[in-house]
Amino acid sequence: MEKGHGANILYLTMRISHLFISTLLFCTLLFAAKPAKQTKAPESGKVTVKGTIFPEETDKDGNPVSLYLSIVDKSLPEGGTDYLIQSDANLKEFLKLLYQTVEAAGTYTTNTSGRKVLKIDKFKLIENKPEDIEEEF
């Protein structure tokens, strides 16, 4: 046996051991990782909210075809939330209330894209007072 040949074999054995241990560790971590998050069931519930009605989508002539209710709530991390107004026979009634503040009560669900959709059962127009309007800079 040549001098130094034993050192080469020892070096190769150590490298193979390191490779084996690294591969074993990687596989352990891979299979021990948490499974992908399950999509949770859509949220739903009854709400009474105060907000302003805005157009969500318009047709080619600029006429609103869908609406949303914008809620300002400083207690929420985002500072508020939006509810798409469910398109139904009452949509024409809500078109008359564009850019006005209403108190609405109804049931909401969450659609597949994560947006809340509100089916308004009853509402009342809230008079917009100058002190209710906040400007953002």
URHUPE-V376189 format. One record per run of one state. SS is the DSSP state (helix for helix, strand for strand, loop for the rest). FROM is the first residue (numbers start at 1). TO is the last residue. If there is no record, write none. Layout:
[[SS & FROM & TO] [SS & FROM & TO]]
This chain:
[[loop & 1 & 4] [helix & 5 & 32] [loop & 33 & 43] [strand & 44 & 58] [loop & 59 & 63] [strand & 64 & 72] [loop & 73 & 79] [strand & 80 & 85] [loop & 86 & 90] [helix & 91 & 95] [loop & 96 & 100] [strand & 101 & 110] [loop & 111 & 115] [strand & 116 & 126] [loop & 127 & 129] [helix & 130 & 132] [loop & 133 & 137]]
